[in-house]
Amino acid sequence: MMNTDLQPRNMRTFLVIWIGQVISIIGSGLTSFALGVWIYQQTGQATPFAITVLFGTLPRILLTPLAGSLADRWNRRWLMILADTGNALVTLAVVFLVMSDSLRIWNIYLVALAGSLFAAFQEPAYTASITMLVPKKDLARASGLMQVAQSMEMLIAPLLAGILFGVIGLRGIVLIDFLTYFFAVGALLIVRIPQPPLTSQIEQDGRGKIWRDALFGWQYLRQRRGLFNLLLYFALVNFLLNLASVLTGPLVLSFSTPAVLGAVQTATGFGMLTGSLVLGVWGGPKRRIFGVLGFIGLGSVAVLAIGLRANPFWIATGFFVFLFSVPIASGLSQAIFQTKVAPDVQGRVFAIRSLISRSIMPLAFLLAGPLADQVFEPLMRPGGVLAEGLPGMLIGAGAGRGIGLMFVISGILLMVATAFAFLNPRIRNLENELPDAIPDKLLAEQFVEEGETMAVLAED
C-alpha cells in the first residue's frame, strides 16, 4: 500500500486514452459502413440490419453486471487493454474471412456478437476510470469528448470508407481497422489510471461472490428514486429511438445509393460532433436535468421530421439535429451519475445503469425489421391501406415510406414520454434532492498500486 493523493489534477491522461480510442473507433466505423452496404446488397431487406445490431448489443446488456463488478475489483486499465485486444482479434478473423472469400451473413452476426462481448467489459472500466482522471468540474466536458469520439466515427468513416472501398476494397478496409487497435492499446500501455481503494464492504462481500454486486448496484439505484426513475425513462427513450434508427440504412437505400447513404451519415456525424463540441466547451446548464430532457425533446422532433420526406437533404438535416441533441443529453446524464454515485462503486452501479437503460433495446431490434418488412412497408406501398389514408397523404407512398412512418410514430411517442418525465418530480428535482457523492476535492489516504491490486485479485 502507498499513501497518495487520488485527486484528479488535469485531463492529460484522459486525453491520451481518448486519442487512442478515437483512432480505433474510426477504424471500426470503416468496417461497419462497408459491411452494412454489403449486407443490403446481398439481401435487400431491413431485417438483417436489425439482427446484426441485436447481436452487437445483447451481450453488452446481459454481461454488464459482471463487467461492472470486475471494473470495481480489477485493475481498470488492464480490463480495457484486454477488451481492446479481444476486439482486435475479432477484427483479424474478419480479415481472414474476407481474404478467403468466405464471408457470409451469419459470419457478420457472430462477429457482432463477439465484438459486443468484449465491449461489455471495456465500457464500464472506461467510464469508471474517468472519475479518477478528471476533476469534478470537467466531468461534463469529458463526457462531451467521449461523444466527440463517436461523432468522428460517423463523420469521417463513411466518406473515408467510400473512397477506400474503390481503392483497396473491403479487404484493405478491414485490415486498417485491425491496425487501429494498436493505437488504442498502445495509449493504455503508456498511462497510469488511479484505482480507488477497495472498501471494507467490497472485501467482506467480494471473496468469490461477485454475483452479489449486481444486487448491490440494483439496490443502490432503487434507494435513489430520482436516478432510478431517470433510468426507466432512458430505457423507453432507447427503445423508441432504436426502433426507428436501426432502419436508417434501408430507409435511404430504398430510394437512393450507398454514396448518398454515406453523405447522410456524414451529416449525422457533423451533428454529433457539433453537439459534442458544444457540450465540451459549454459544460451544460447549471440544472443538468433540464438540459437532458430539453435536448431529448428536441431530438424527438427531429426523429419525427426524418420520416416525413424521402429526400436526402431533408433526412440529413433531421439526423443532424437529432444527433446534435443526443451527445448533449447523454453527456449531461453521464455527468449527473458521475457526480451522484460514489467513485469506488461506479463500476457496479454503472453496469446496472446500462442494464436498465438498455433492457428493452433488444426488443426494438427484434421488432424493427419484421415490422418494416412485413407490416409498414406493405401498408405504405401504392394501393396499401395506409398509403390510401392520412399517412400516405402526409408522407407519401412507395418504397421506404413504411420505415418513414415508423420514424414519425417513434418521434411522437418520444415527445409524450419526455413530457411525462418532466412532470415526474423525482426526475425534475433529482439534482436538488440527492446530495453529491463526489466532493469538490477527491482525497484518499491510501492507494492500491496496480501490481498489488492484481495480487489481491489473484487471491480472490
C-alpha positions, 0 to 999 in steps of 0.5 A: 500500500502507498499513501497518495493523493487520488485527486484528479489534477488535469485531463492529460491522461484522459486525453491520451486514452481518448486519442487512442480510442478515437483512432480505433473507433474510426477504424471500426466505423470503416468496417461497419459502413462497408459491411452494412452496404454489403449486407443490403446488397446481398439481401435487400431487406431491413431485417438483417440490419436489425439482427446484426445490431441485436447481436452487437448489443445483447451481450453488452446488456446481459454481461454488464453486471459482471463487467461492472463488478470486475471494473470495481475489483480489477485493475481498470486499465488492464480490463480495457487493454484486454477488451481492446485486444479481444476486439482486435482479434475479432477484427483479424478473423474478419480479415481472414474471412474476407481474404478467403472469400468466405464471408457470409451473413451469419459470419457478420452476426457472430462477429457482432456478437463477439465484438459486443462481448468484449465491449461489455467489459471495456465500457464500464472500466472506461467510464469508471476510470474517468472519475479518477482522471478528471476533476469534478468540474470537467466531468461534463466536458469529458463526457462531451469528448467521449461523444466527440469520439463517436461523432468522428466515427460517423463523420469521417468513416463513411466518406473515408470508407467510400473512397477506400472501398474503390481503392483497396476494397473491403479487404484493405478496409478491414485490415486498417481497422485491425491496425487501429487497435494498436493505437488504442492499446498502445495509449493504455500501455503508456498511462497510469489510471488511479484505482480507488481503494477497495472498501471494507464492504467490497472485501467482506462481500467480494471473496468469490461472490461477485454475483452479489454486486449486481444486487448491490448496484440494483439496490443502490439505484432503487434507494435513489428514486430520482436516478432510478426513475431517470433510468426507466425513462432512458430505457423507453427513450432507447427503445423508441429511438432504436426502433426507428434508427436501426432502419436508417440504412434501408430507409435511404437505400430504398430510394437512393445509393450507398454514396448518398447513404454515406453523405447522410451519415456524414451529416449525422456525424457533423451533428454529433460532433457539433453537439459534442463540441458544444457540450465540451466547451459549454459544460451544460446548464447549471440544472443538468436535468433540464438540459437532458430532457430539453435536448431529448425533446428536441431530438424527438422532433427531429426523429419525427421530421426524418420520416416525413420526406424521402429526400436526402437533404431533408433526412440529413438535416433531421439526423443532424439535429437529432444527433446534435441533441443526443451527445448533449443529453447523454453527456449531461446524464453521464455527468449527473451519475458521475457526480451522484454515485460514489467513485469506488462503486461506479463500476457496479452501479454503472453496469446496472445503469446500462442494464436498465437503460438498455433492457428493452433495446433488444426488443426494438431490434427484434421488432424493427425489421419484421415490422418494416418488412412485413407490416409498414412497408406493405401498408405504405406501398401504392394501393396499401391501406395506409398509403390510401389514408392520412399517412400516405397523404402526409408522407407519401407512398412507395418504397421506404415510406413504411420505415418513414412512418415508423420514424414519425410514430417513434418521434411522437411517442418520444415527445409524450414520454419526455413530457411525462418525465418532466412532470415526474418530480423525482426526475425534475428535482433529482439534482436538488434532492440527492446530495453529491457523492463526489466532493469538490476535492477527491482525497484518499489516504491510501492507494492500491498500486496496480501490481498489488491490486492484481495480487489481491485479485489473484487471491480472490 
